[in-house]
Every structure is written in structure tokens, then in C-alpha cells.
Amino acid sequence: MTEVRQERGLFTLAELAPPQLAGLTARSVELFHDGGAHERPLDGWAVGMLFTQTSTRTRTAFTVGALRLGAAPIAYGPADLQLNTGESVGDTGRVLGSMLDALVARTAGPLDELRELSRHGRLPVVNAMTAQEHPSQGVCDLATLALTFGDLSGIRVLYVGEGNNTAVALAHALATVPGARATFATPAGYGLPDAELQAARQRAESTGAAVEQIHTLEPAPREVDVLYTTRWQTTGTRKPDPGWREDFRPFHVGEELLDRWPRASFMHDLPAHRGDEVAARVLDGPRSLAWTQAAMKLSSAMAVLEWTAAAP
């Protein structure tokens, strides 16, 4: 009889129960206040860091986080593994699993590749971004919101821009927050994938949250606590329409747009292209949480690694 191997790790926030995500959020905030509030749970671990796409914050956060938790990180770039010469994902996972204790991976491929690595390697894998979702960013975003607002019940977030992997993670994250209102204002043709949007909406029904998508800013909510955007050109992807910038211009976050919500904070997952998706005065202004988000990447990465180590 063929043995069924189960994948382990963090692949999508849609798979985390609300208490699990709330726990990761709270732990991220705790580590943000005190980065030494741990007992080196990864002492003696070898953690692979497979990044086939560019990364500043996420790669640094997981590498430093692994070191602080006692692990030895091992870096793999886009040309380092025999995957590039035709070795299968399954064989790669089996080999890595015989030597590593965990793998953090950012690829441009499908999420199922990470699941396959985990199954064949029998090791936990952390999705540090795939084309489908950026779950560790979602943990970071919830933690930044919790740090800023405290209790997140009823939080109102307006996301403006492409329905990309960051938006997917944010939708799944906010769907677990009681009474949250998440509105995604995306250019027509650049919205969240239908399956992801429906999954987030379905989960929101059980928590009293609401997740909606609009394609112009006219029907945006009258009151929001946070205005969130991300860069228009998502890492590792190209847009098929050569005139796509014209579709995105109405979603530029300048001072005039932000002033529609005088009490709202601003969030951006970075990197930013000042003048495209956001004005410099907004990104660097007093209402911006972008740099707090960037700093939170480390403590949220540590929380995810701790959680991975404790998982059965």
C-alpha cells in the first residue's frame, strides 16, 4: 500500500484556523517589542532559504529570524539547485528533506510545487511568496494593524491596486477578524482570482467579516481605518496589456485620495515606486505605516518559524 505523505508548513492563510492566525499575530507583536523573548526553539536546526525571485525584506527577515532562533540558514539562489538541470521537484524535496529541518521558499511557480517539496521531503515548508499568495506578508500586515490599533474587531481596510499575491493574503487574513470590512478596489481585469475571493468571502461569513471587490473608487466606503496599496508591477510577473498603466492611474494614492479619509493610516508592503502607485508625500508622511510594516517582517518571520517548529 502506498504511503500517503502530508505536506507540512505554511502555504496559504486560507488553511489556518482563526485562532492560529490570531496567535501568530499576537506573537509577532510580542517579538516586535522584545526580539529576545524566546528560548531558541530552532537550536541545531538547518533551515534552507530557497529564493528564486528577488527579495529584500522577506529574505533578510527569515534569514535573521532563523539565526536569532538558533538555526543555521542555508541559502539557495535561482541557479543553485539541480532543478535547473531537470531534476524533479519530488526528488529535490526528498534530498533536501534528508538534510534540512525546514525550508523557506520564494518562487514564481505554483503553490503546489511547495506542497510537493514538503510531501516528498517530509519537512515543513514556509511559503515566502508564490504567484498565488504571500502568506507571511499577511501575517506581517495583521501584526502591524494589531500593533497600531490594538483590537482588530471591526477594522476597516481599503486596498487599492492589483489583486496580487499580497492582496490574496490580506483577504484571507482579514476574513478571520470578527467584523472586519475589507474592500479591494482593483482595476477591471486585475482583480483577485475568483476562487481566492470566494474562499475569503465564505470564511468571512463565519466571523461576521465582509470581503468585497470594486473596480472604481467612487463606491469606496465612506469611512476606513487603513488605505493599503502595493506596487503596480508585481514581483516575477508581467502584465499582458501594454497599456496597463492607464488602467492603474485612477488608483494612484496621492494626498488628495488619502485626504478622503482624514483619519486613515497608510500601508504599503514595499518595494515602492514613488510617483506610480503612491506619492512620496504619502509614503514618507506621518500617516504612513510602511516602515513599521518593514520592521515587522522580522518579528513575523520569527513567529512563523517558531510556529513551524512547534507544529506536529
N, C-alpha and C positions, 0 to 999 in steps of 0.2 A: 504493500500500500504506500502510495506517495505521501511523504510528509508535507503538510501544509505549513509554510513558514509565514509568520505575520510580520508586517513592517512595523517598525518602532520609531518614535521620534515626533517631531513637529513638522507636519506637511501643510496643513491648512487650518486656519482658525475655526472653520466650519465643523471640525471634528472635536473641538474642545467644548466640554460642558461649561455653562456659565460660571459655576464655582471655580473651575480650573483656571479660566481666563481671569477671573477676579483675583485669584490667588497670585497669578503671575504679575498682574498689575500692581498689587499691593507690595509684593516682594521687590519689584523693580523700584518702586518709590523708596522703600526701606534701604535698598542698596545705594540709591542715589544720594540719600542723606548720609550713609555710612558704608563706604565701599569695603570696609573690613569686617562687616557684620556677617561672617561666615566661618566655617571650620575647614576650609579647603577640601570640599567634598570630592574634587576630581584629582586628589593627590595620587600620583602614579599613573594617571590616565594618559594615553596618547590620543589626541584629537586631530583628525585630518581637517584641513581647510582647503576645500576644492573651489576655486573661483575661476571660472572660465569667462566671466564678464568683469568689467571694471568695477571697482568698489573702493570707496574711501572710508566712509563711516562704518558700514556693516562689517567689512573685513577687519578693520582695526579693532572694532568693538569686540568681536568674537575672539580675536587673537589675544588681545589684552585680557579679556574676561577669562579665557581659558587659563592663561598664566596666573592670574590672581587667585583662581580657584584651585591651583595646584597642578594643572595639566601641562603637558608638553605639546604645543601645537606644531603640526607638520603641514607646510604649505605646498599646495599643488596649483600651478598655473595652467593656462589653457593648452599648453603643448607638453605637459609633463607626464601624463599617463598614457598607457598604450591604447586607450580608447581611440586615440588619434591614428593608430595604425590598424584598426579593425577589431581589436579585442572587444568582446561583447560587454554590455552593461552588467549582465549577470556574473560573468567571470571576474570582472573588475570588482564587483561587490564582494564576491566570495574571497578574493585575495585580500582586499582591504579589511574585511571583517576578521580575518585571521590574525591581524596585527594591530588594528586600531580598536579603541574603545567607543568612539563616536566619530561622526563625520558631519561637518558643516559644509553645505554646498550651495553655490550660486551658479546657475546655468541658464542658458537661453532655451533649453529644451523643455519638454513637457514634465509635469509633476510626476507622472508615472515612472519616469526614469529614476527619480529619487526613491520611490517606493521599491522599485526593483533592486536598487543598490542595497536597501535595507533588508529586504527579504533574503536575498542571496548571501549577504554578508552577516546576517543575524546581528546587526549593530544598529543603534539609534542614529537616525539622520535628521538634521535640522535644515529645513528649507530656508536658506538665506536669500532667496528670491529666485523664482522661476517666471516664465512668461505668464503663468496663471495667477500667481499670488505672491505677496511679500509679507508672510505672517509675522516675522519678527518686527517689521515696521509697525504692524498693527498693535503688537504688544507695547512697543515704544510709544505709540500715539495715545493709547489708553492711559498709560502711566503718566505721560505729560499732562493729559487732561486731569487726571486724578491729583497730580501734584499742584496744579493751578486752581482747580475748582473744588477739590475735596470730593464729596459725594457726587457721583455722576448721574444719579437718578434724574431723569428729565432733561439731560443735557441736549442742546440743540446745535447741530453741526451742519453747515452748508459747505459741501465740497464742490469746487469749481474747476473744470478741466476735463482731461481724458479719463475715461473709465478704465484705468490700467490696473496693474497688479497691486499697487498701493491702495487704490480705491476699493478693490475687491476685499483686501484685508480689513480696511476700515469699515466696510459694510458689514462683514461678518462680526467684527469686534463690537460695533455699536448695537447690533441686533441682540446682543446678550445683556445690554444695560437696561434695567427697568425704566420704561417711559421715555427712552431716548428718541430723538427725532433727527434722522439722518436724511438729508436731501442732497442728491447728486445732480448737479447742473452740468451736463455734458453736451458738446456739440453733437448734432444729429449724425449718426453713423460712427460715433466714437464713444458710445456708452458702455456701461458694464455689460459683460456677457450675460445673456438672458438667464442661463442656468444659475449663475452666481447670484444674480439679482433676486431670482425667485427663491433660492435657498435662504438668502438673508431675510427676505420678507417672511418666509414661512417660520423661521426661527423667531423673528421679532413678534409674531403673534403670541408666542408663549410667554414673552416677557413684558408685553404691553408697550414695546417699542414700535417705531414705524420707520420703514426704509422706502424712499421714493426717488424717482428719477424724472428730471425735467430737461428740456433741451433749449430753453432760453431762460434768462434771468428775470424776466418780467414776473412770472408767478412764484418767485422765490419767497420763502417765509418772511413775514414782517419782522420777526424777532429771532435772532440767532446768537449763540454764545461764542461760536468759533466759525471763522471763514478759513477754509483749507484749500490750498492748491498745490500742484506739483508741476514739474517742468513738462512742457508740451511734447518733447521728444523723449519717449521712454527708453531707458537703457536697453540696448540689444534689439530694438525694433525700428522699422522704417514704415512710414505711412505711404499707402499706395497712391493717394491723390496728390499730385504735385502742387495743387493749390490749397492744401490743407490749412495753411496759416490764416487764410481769410476766414475759414470756419471758426478758428480759435480766437480771433481778435476780440470778439464781444465778451470773451471770458477772461480777459486780462484783469488782474487785480491791481487797480491803482487806488489812489487816495479817495477818489470820488466814489468808487464802488464800495470800499471799506466803510466810508462815512455813511452809507445807507444803514449801517448797523453800528451806531456810535459806541456801544458797549462791548462789541465783539473783539475777541483776540484773533490773531492771525497765526496760522500754522503752515509750514512747508517742510516736506521731508528731505529736501536738498538732494542733489545739487540744484542750484537755481540759475536761471538765465535772466538777469535783471533786464527789464525792458520787454521781455517776451511775456511770460505768464504773470510776472509780478513787477511792480515798480520798486526801485531801490529804496524809496522813502517808506514803503510799506514793509519790505523785508527787514530793513535795518531800523525800523521805527520802534517806538515804545510799546506798541501793542503786539509786536511780533514774539512768538514763542519758538521760532525756528531754531534758535541757537540752544535753547533749553532742550528741544527735541533731539538735537545732535548730541548733546551731552548725555541725554537719557539713553542713547543707543547702547552705551557701555553697560549700565546697570540692568537694562532689559535683556541684553545678551547674557549677562551673568545669571539672571533669573531663569532664562530659558535653559541654559546649560545645567544649572542646579536641578531644575525640574526633569531634564532628560536623564541625569544621573540617578535620580530617585525613582524613575518610572520602572515598573516591573519588566 
